[in-house]
Amino acid sequence: MAGLAVVGVKRTAAAWGAWIVFCDESGQSLRPPKGRSWARRGHTPIVAVPGRGTGRVSIAGLLCVKPGQRTRLIYRTTVYHGRKYEPKGFGSADFAALLTDVHQQLHGPIMVVWDNLPAHVSAPMRAWIAARADWLLVYRLPPYAPELNPAEGIWANLKGKIYNLAVHGVDALAVLLKSHLKCLQYQPDLLNAFIAETGLSLEPP
């Protein structure tokens, strides 16, 4: 999103009394992200990971900002066990339910900023958004511009907590991820740092 577009979003949010909600999705399989670790000299550390399994935890994270209010993190997770007909991630109906929950939790109109994921731009999703114009506006980020979405900071922080950490089941992985996300909810200064990293200002122009 260009600078002028960001200014327009903030001005509209201020006039509307709305929360700006940055939304993004990520996921984690049973294979942990690699990171540097300590070990005895000459002894390369080895992390044992499950040899089988296609499990994956998908996460939708929403960074909610409004001047004068504490920055909020709202998230949802869904677990894919590799079973037949089991959804692998979030669909349009899931996002519709999530945005409804966010609107109710924040007690006010919301302006969502997200990317062009198919579930975000599908015909059913567009129709659902249009029917809720009294409390919902949606802005799309330009393609290939993750550096403009503060919600990306959530994933960088989360992956830093699970470097080289192996679990023995996708349900255990989901519990671990939710535990770290819950801790993030109580760190508004860190959430604000994710926003500052993009160069965005919390205050309306």
Beta strands, then each sheet from edge to edge (+ up, - down):
strand 1: 19-29
strand 2: 56-65
strand 3: 72-80
strand 4: 110-114
strand 5: 136-140
sheet 1: 3+ 2- 1+ 4+ 5+
end
